[in-house]
Amino acid sequence: MPLFQYLKSFSRLRTEKNRKRWSALTTYQTPHKPFLMLSIMDLIAQGSITQPSIF
């Protein structure tokens, strides 16, 4: 997948927007989802993840 498609996909990730749960530092959204996706992509590139499911 070309880089611009990854950027487009990452910019459209749905995040939980709860002002009571998340602070202004995270713009009131879940901060971990993009990091989780990058970590999974890195593990796939390393060959650690070989199955289509992660438990």
Secondary structure, DSSP 8 states (H G I E B T S, - for coil): --HHHHHHHHHT------TTTS-GGGTTS-SSHHHHHHHHHHHHHHTS--SS---
